[in-house]
Amino acid sequence: MNTQEAVKKSAFVWSGGAWWGSQLGGSAWALPLGIVLLFQDIPAALVCLVSFAALNAYGLRLWRSRDKLTAYAGLQRLLLALTAFYAVILVTLNVRGITEAQTALPFQPAPTSVGATSAHIPYWPIALPPAAMLLFFLLERAAKKNTG
């Protein structure tokens, strides 16, 4: 599947820096959050830590499959997994009553918002990986059109 012809028609190529940067950049926040939560809410901490480990294990599996998988397909699968893990983590934190102020690191001031009535972590980060998936789809489609 990862033949020269397929690579020429793609906007994406396998690159260690890009891959590991995407994978670790997308999941890195779950590790310190899980460590901080170990002192506040062990079940929520375990969800964060297990999600971090599982996502990076999956990313490693995708990386090792790069001879059978195009870079575009691998990246889309990684982003889909990120979406699922973001949803699991954020829903868990909100269900367990963890707020942004509770998860702030000791050296960070707690966020304050005049007139804020909601005490939950927002769900909008779940939409970031699908937005990237759409962007990458459009780039891939444009690359295929240009190479004929």
C-alpha angles and dihedrals in degrees: 000000000000094000124148090258093053092047092051091055094049131086088212134067130181110266124170095215094048093044098047092040091054094044098045093036091054096046106029095093092063093063100059090037090054091048093050091047092053085080095047112028120007098192091052090045091052092051090053095045095044090046091052092049095044094047093050092046089053091048090052090050091052091048091052089050094057092112089062099032131060117237090243093054091046093050093048090051091049091050091049089053090048089053092053094047093046089053094048093048097044095044090048092050093049095045090051091049098246110155133194091255092054094050096048113118115248093254093051121084113239112257113257126197125182110233095009111156100174123083101191139097110260121250098217094099087070088069095057099080093046089050089053089047090055092047092049091047090055091047091049092048091050091050091052091049092050095050091049 
